[in-house]
């Protein structure tokens, strides 16, 4: 399964600081130079209200996707054993079992040749 609960809400909030700061700087820079890096942010052509609404829509979309990912990440630990959150209930990859003996077509560690 892998480690879960890797995205606490504090990390999610911090992840949105940079995009919001970039948008602020972009709108300020665009107001001075009349140059915007993308047409949906072009306040000179669209107007500030429309460009800000477009930017808000992109941020809202990213926020919805982020909430979905965090919700899935929080839900996944319920698929593991209750006494050990890192051990799956069922071993879905038997090749990771260390107690087995080499079978047909597997390389033996002692001889270096294929076991038969």
CORZI-V884295 format. One record per residue. N is the residue number from 1. SS is DSSP state (a for helix, b for strand, c for the rest). PSI is psi in whole degrees, 0 to 359 (999 if undefined). Layout:
n={N:N}
ss={SS:SS}
psi={PSI:PSI}
This chain:
n={1:2:3:4:5:6:7:8:9:10:11:12:13:14:15:16:17:18:19:20:21:22:23:24:25:26:27:28:29:30:31:32:33:34:35:36:37:38:39:40:41:42:43:44:45:46:47:48:49:50:51:52:53:54:55:56:57:58:59:60:61:62:63:64:65:66:67:68:69:70:71:72:73:74:75:76:77:78:79:80:81:82:83:84:85:86:87:88:89:90:91:92:93:94:95:96:97:98:99:100:101:102:103:104:105:106:107:108:109:110:111:112:113:114:115:116}
ss={c:c:c:c:c:c:c:c:a:a:a:a:a:a:a:a:a:a:a:a:a:a:a:a:a:a:a:a:a:a:a:a:a:c:c:c:c:c:a:a:a:c:a:a:a:a:c:a:a:a:a:a:a:a:a:a:a:a:a:a:a:a:a:a:a:a:a:a:a:a:a:a:a:a:a:a:a:a:a:b:c:c:c:c:c:c:c:b:c:c:c:c:c:a:a:a:c:c:c:c:c:c:c:c:c:c:b:c:c:c:c:c:c:b:c:c}
psi={315:168:144:180:45:352:78:159:332:318:321:315:318:331:336:355:312:311:321:321:320:316:317:311:322:316:322:315:318:325:327:316:348:31:131:141:347:147:331:348:1:89:335:325:314:336:150:320:314:318:320:322:320:315:319:322:319:317:319:318:314:323:319:314:319:317:321:315:317:320:318:318:322:331:326:325:340:351:1:170:142:329:338:108:352:356:122:154:325:134:108:353:86:339:346:356:121:347:4:161:153:136:191:132:1:149:128:140:336:318:337:359:168:136:148:999}
